[in-house]
């Protein structure tokens, strides 16, 4: 057993005792400008939290919410592994319901924490960590709802989601505030995604593959004549993400740096990490002998999505413990190596699939070990449990 442990970093390497002490400075700060949140969902979430028993730990609510999306991916693999379909109508409704339940549970967990007096830094790490993993999971599900298939459109949809989340996490690290704009991913975009799933269930996913001019009568002519409705939607989403989200994140980080008398330019190299991650994935996929050709895209996206989850979770951990911004995670290594080997033409379909399976196993085991060790250290330091609520009289250190 000791020999096995020697292959993994120690808990102190993941998060030191000195870093844990900074958890005492923790204070959750968030700004939500969404009109849907203000006038509709806020009342729904306040009602929904009353349906949960007070003994149910907030992190258990978060994990349960994520499980609905995992079930959706399993349904995709069992019923519509080509991500194109069309599948049975009920499948698309299951996609939408799974997303809606995830959103509900994701928003109720914080209210449950305040309701039960169990708010803690672990809650933010656990919540955002699940959100990071869900970027890829939800991307796979939504691509299936749109009938995008094993294609670059599916890849683009997933990476738009991950890039958005990376910039939000980078912004929160420097500003100390989770900022959600007037149109944001967890609210407006997710609402559209749910409605899109229901639309596919009613009319079939083919509705998204009509010419853009037909699907968008007023503005469809602005797009190339060969583009479909979903092509136009992806393009608009990508531009909106760059202009309405990434640039806003940069502006907010710039303002925070100015206020704190720090160099904004010094924060920009931190974005290279995501560029390396995305470039490695693109390099591998564009020269692959089997991933797209033989329908192994979901396996690749699970591998890449787990590595992405580790990237942003390390940033969240650094934010909570006031550690330096992390610039690398070892889980990016298989993606980079796979990209180089594919580019050099050193893969055969069999060796590439073997390398991909081993890469997936590696990132899953590495992520699970990191998550379990960090959660254990948080719980020990804060005197709390992760998935259950300790009785107040039995609590040790204050949260």
C-alpha positions in Angstrom: 0.0 0.0 0.0 2.9 2.4 0.8 4.4 1.6 -2.6 1.1 2.6 -4.3 0.9 5.8 -2.2 4.3 6.8 -3.3 3.1 7.3 -6.8 0.6 10.0 -5.7 1.4 13.5 -4.2 0.9 13.9 -0.5 -1.9 15.9 0.9 0.5 18.6 1.9 1.6 18.9 -1.7 -2.0 19.5 -2.8 -2.8 22.0 0.0 -0.4 22.8 2.8 -1.3 23.5 6.4 -0.3 27.1 6.0 -2.7 27.4 3.0 -5.5 25.8 5.0 -5.1 28.5 7.7 -6.2 31.1 5.1 -9.6 29.4 5.0 -10.4 31.5 8.1 -10.4 34.6 5.8 -13.1 33.0 3.6 -16.1 35.1 2.7 -18.3 34.1 -0.3 -19.1 37.1 -2.6 -21.3 36.9 -5.6 -23.1 39.4 -7.9 -26.0 38.1 -10.1 -27.4 40.7 -12.6 -29.7 38.3 -14.3 -33.3 39.5 -14.7 -34.5 35.9 -14.8 -32.9 35.3 -11.4 -34.3 38.5 -10.0 -37.9 38.2 -11.2 -38.5 34.5 -11.7 -36.0 31.9 -10.4 -35.2 33.5 -7.1 -38.8 32.8 -5.9 -38.7 29.3 -7.4 -35.4 28.4 -5.7 -36.6 29.8 -2.4 -39.6 27.5 -2.7 -37.5 24.5 -3.9 -35.2 24.6 -0.9 -38.1 24.0 1.4 -38.6 20.6 -0.2 -35.2 19.4 1.1 -35.0 18.0 4.6 -32.8 20.0 7.0 -30.6 16.9 7.6 -29.5 16.8 3.9 -26.0 18.3 3.5 -25.6 21.0 0.8 -22.7 19.1 -0.9 -25.0 16.0 -1.1 -27.5 18.2 -2.9 -24.8 19.3 -5.3 -23.6 15.8 -6.0 -27.2 14.6 -6.5 -27.8 17.3 -9.0 -24.7 16.4 -11.0 -25.9 12.7 -11.0 -28.9 13.7 -13.1 -26.6 14.9 -15.9 -24.4 11.8 -15.6 -27.6 9.7 -16.1 -28.3 11.8 -19.3 -24.8 10.9 -20.7 -25.4 7.3 -19.9 -28.6 7.5 -21.8 -26.8 9.0 -24.7 -24.2 6.2 -24.8 -26.9 3.5 -24.5 -29.5 4.8 -26.9 -27.9 7.4 -29.2 -24.1 6.9 -29.1 -23.6 8.7 -32.4 -24.9 11.9 -30.7 -27.0 12.4 -33.8 -30.1 10.3 -33.7 -32.9 11.0 -34.0 -33.7 9.3 -30.7 -37.1 8.6 -29.1 -38.9 11.8 -28.1 -38.8 10.9 -24.4 -35.0 10.9 -24.5 -34.8 14.6 -25.4 -37.3 15.4 -22.6 -35.1 13.4 -20.2 -32.2 15.6 -21.3 -34.1 18.8 -20.5 -35.4 17.5 -17.2 -31.9 16.4 -16.2 -30.5 19.8 -17.0 -33.3 21.5 -15.1 -32.8 19.4 -12.1 -29.1 20.0 -12.1 -29.7 23.7 -12.3 -32.2 23.6 -9.5 -30.0 21.5 -7.2 -27.0 23.7 -8.0 -28.8 26.8 -6.9 -30.5 25.3 -3.9 -27.4 23.9 -2.3 -26.2 27.4 -1.2 -29.6 28.2 0.2 -29.6 25.0 2.1 -26.2 25.8 3.5 -27.4 29.2 4.8 -30.7 27.6 6.0 -28.8 24.9 8.1 -25.9 27.2 9.1 -23.4 24.9 7.3 -21.8 27.4 4.8 -18.1 26.7 4.4 -15.2 27.1 1.9 -15.6 23.4 1.1 -19.1 24.2 -0.3 -17.8 26.6 -2.8 -15.0 24.2 -3.9 -17.4 21.3 -4.1 -20.0 23.3 -6.0 -17.7 24.9 -8.5 -15.8 21.6 -8.9 -19.0 19.9 -10.0 -19.9 22.8 -12.3 -16.5 22.4 -14.0 -17.1 18.8 -14.7 -20.6 19.5 -15.9 -19.2 21.9 -18.6 -18.3 18.8 -20.6 -21.1 16.6 -19.4 -23.8 19.1 -20.3 -22.0 19.9 -23.6 -22.3 16.2 -24.6 -26.0 16.1 -23.7 -26.8 19.4 -25.5 -24.9 18.3 -28.6 -27.0 15.2 -28.6 -30.2 17.3 -28.3 -29.1 19.3 -31.3 -28.2 16.2 -33.2 -24.7 17.4 -33.9 -23.2 14.0 -34.0 -19.5 13.1 -33.9 -18.4 16.4 -35.4 -16.5 19.6 -34.9 -19.7 21.3 -34.0 -20.0 19.1 -30.9 -16.4 19.9 -30.0 -17.0 23.6 -30.5 -20.0 23.5 -28.2 -18.1 21.8 -25.4 -15.1 24.1 -25.7 -17.3 27.3 -25.7 -18.6 26.1 -22.4 -15.2 25.3 -20.9 -13.7 28.5 -22.0 -16.5 30.5 -20.5 -16.1 28.8 -17.2 -12.3 29.2 -17.2 -12.5 32.9 -17.6 -15.1 33.2 -14.9 -12.8 31.2 -12.5 -9.8 33.3 -13.4 -11.9 36.5 -12.8 -13.1 35.3 -9.4 -9.5 34.5 -8.4 -8.4 38.1 -8.9 -11.6 40.0 -7.9 -12.8 37.7 -5.1 -16.3 38.0 -6.6 -18.3 35.5 -8.7 -19.9 37.8 -11.2 -22.9 36.7 -13.3 -23.9 39.2 -15.9 -27.3 40.1 -17.3 -27.1 37.2 -19.7 -25.1 34.4 -18.1 -24.5 30.7 -18.6 -26.0 29.2 -15.4 -29.3 31.1 -16.0 -30.3 32.3 -19.4 -28.1 30.0 -21.5 -29.1 27.0 -19.4 -32.8 28.0 -19.7 -32.4 28.0 -23.5 -30.6 24.7 -23.4 -33.5 23.1 -21.5 -36.1 24.6 -23.9 -34.0 23.4 -26.9 -34.1 19.8 -25.5 -37.9 20.0 -25.2 -38.1 21.4 -28.7 -36.1 18.5 -30.0 -38.5 16.2 -28.1 -41.5 17.7 -29.8 -40.3 18.4 -33.3 -37.1 16.3 -33.5 -33.5 17.5 -33.7 -33.8 18.1 -37.4 -35.4 21.5 -36.7 -31.9 22.8 -35.9 -30.5 21.7 -39.3 -32.7 23.8 -41.5 -30.9 26.6 -43.5 -30.1 29.6 -41.3 -32.2 31.9 -43.6 -35.3 29.7 -42.9 -34.7 29.3 -39.2 -33.9 33.0 -38.6 -36.2 34.8 -41.1 -35.1 38.3 -40.1 -31.3 37.9 -39.8 -30.7 34.5 -41.5 -29.5 36.2 -44.7 -26.5 37.6 -42.8 -25.0 34.2 -42.6 -23.4 32.1 -45.4 -26.0 30.3 -47.5 -24.6 26.9 -46.6 -25.0 27.5 -42.9 -27.7 25.7 -40.9 -29.6 27.2 -38.0 -27.3 25.4 -35.5 -24.2 26.8 -37.3 -25.5 30.3 -36.9 -26.4 29.7 -33.2 -22.9 28.4 -32.5 -21.2 31.3 -34.3 -23.4 33.9 -32.4 -22.7 32.1 -29.1 -19.0 32.1 -29.7 -18.9 35.8 -30.5 -21.1 36.6 -27.6 -18.8 34.6 -25.3 -15.8 36.4 -26.5 -17.2 40.0 -26.4 -19.9 39.7 -23.7 -18.0 37.4 -21.3 -14.3 37.1 -21.8 -13.7 40.8 -22.4 -15.9 41.7 -19.4 -13.9 39.3 -17.3 -10.7 41.0 -18.5 -12.1 44.4 -17.7 -13.1 43.3 -14.2 -9.7 41.8 -13.5 -8.1 45.0 -14.8 -10.2 47.1 -12.5 -9.4 44.8 -9.5 -5.7 45.0 -10.3 -5.8 48.8 -10.5 -7.6 49.0 -7.2 -5.1 46.7 -5.6 -2.1 48.4 -7.2 -1.1 45.2 -9.1 0.0 44.6 -12.7 -2.9 43.5 -14.9 -0.3 42.5 -17.6 1.1 40.0 -15.1 -2.2 38.2 -15.0 -2.5 37.6 -18.7 0.1 34.8 -18.9 -2.2 32.8 -16.6 -4.6 32.4 -19.6 -1.9 30.4 -21.4 -2.9 27.4 -19.4 -6.3 27.2 -21.1 -4.7 28.0 -24.5 -2.3 25.0 -24.0 -5.2 22.8 -23.0 -7.4 23.7 -25.9 -4.5 23.6 -28.4 -3.5 20.2 -27.3 -7.0 18.9 -27.7 -7.3 20.5 -31.2 -3.9 19.1 -32.3 -4.9 15.6 -31.2 -8.4 15.7 -32.7 -7.3 17.3 -36.0 -4.7 14.5 -36.6 -6.5 11.6 -35.0 -6.8 8.3 -36.8 -9.8 7.0 -34.8 -11.5 9.5 -32.4 -13.8 11.0 -34.9 -13.6 8.3 -37.5 -14.5 5.5 -35.2 -16.8 7.3 -32.7 -14.6 7.6 -29.7 -15.4 11.3 -29.2 -17.3 10.9 -25.9 -14.3 9.0 -24.5 -12.0 11.8 -25.6 -14.3 14.5 -24.2 -14.6 12.7 -20.8 -10.7 12.6 -20.7 -10.4 16.3 -21.6 -13.3 17.3 -19.4 -11.8 15.7 -16.4 -8.5 17.4 -17.0 -10.3 20.7 -17.4 -12.1 20.0 -14.1 -8.8 19.7 -12.4 -7.5 22.9 -14.0 -10.3 25.1 -12.7 -10.7 23.3 -9.4 -7.0 24.1 -8.6 -7.7 27.7 -9.4 -10.7 27.7 -7.0 -8.6 26.0 -4.4 -5.9 28.6 -4.8 -8.5 31.4 -4.5 -10.0 29.9 -1.3 -6.5 29.3 0.3 -4.8 32.4 -1.0 -2.2 30.4 -2.8 -0.4 31.5 -6.0 -2.3 31.0 -9.3 -1.7 27.5 -10.5 -0.3 27.4 -14.0 -0.2 23.6 -14.7 -1.7 20.3 -13.8 -0.2 16.9 -14.7 -3.6 15.8 -16.1 -2.9 18.0 -19.1 0.2 15.9 -20.0 -1.7 13.0 -21.8 -3.5 15.6 -23.9 -0.3 17.3 -24.9 1.5 14.0 -25.6 -1.4 12.7 -27.5 -1.5 15.8 -29.7 2.2 15.6 -30.5 2.1 11.8 -31.3 -1.0 12.3 -33.5 0.7 15.3 -35.3 3.8 13.2 -36.0 1.7 10.4 -37.4 3.0 7.9 -34.8 -0.5 6.5 -33.9 -2.2 3.6 -35.5 -6.0 3.3 -34.8 -5.3 0.5 -32.3 -2.4 2.3 -30.5 -4.3 5.6 -30.4 -7.3 4.0 -28.8 -5.1 2.2 -26.3 -3.4 5.5 -25.4 -6.8 7.3 -25.1 -8.2 4.6 -22.8 -5.1 4.8 -20.6 -5.2 8.6 -20.6 -8.8 8.5 -19.5 -8.0 6.1 -16.7 -5.0 8.2 -15.6 -6.9 11.5 -15.4 -9.9 10.0 -13.7 -7.7 8.3 -11.0 -5.6 11.4 -10.6 -8.6 13.7 -10.3 -10.4 11.4 -7.8 -7.3 11.1 -5.6 -6.8 14.9 -5.6 -10.5 15.5 -4.8 -10.7 13.0 -2.0 -7.5 14.2 -0.4 -8.4 17.9 -0.6 -11.9 17.3 0.7 -10.5 15.2 3.6 -8.1 18.0 4.6 -10.8 20.7 4.4 -13.1 18.6 6.5 -10.4 17.9 9.1 -9.4 21.5 9.3 -12.9 22.9 9.4 -14.4 20.2 11.7 -17.1 19.3 9.3 -18.3 16.4 7.1 -18.6 16.6 3.3 -21.8 14.8 2.6 -23.5 14.8 6.0 -24.2 17.5 8.6 -22.5 17.2 11.9 -24.5 17.9 15.0 -23.5 21.4 16.3 -22.5 20.1 19.7 -20.1 17.7 18.1 -18.4 20.2 15.9 -14.7 21.0 16.4 -13.2 24.0 14.9 -15.5 26.8 13.8 -16.4 27.0 10.2 
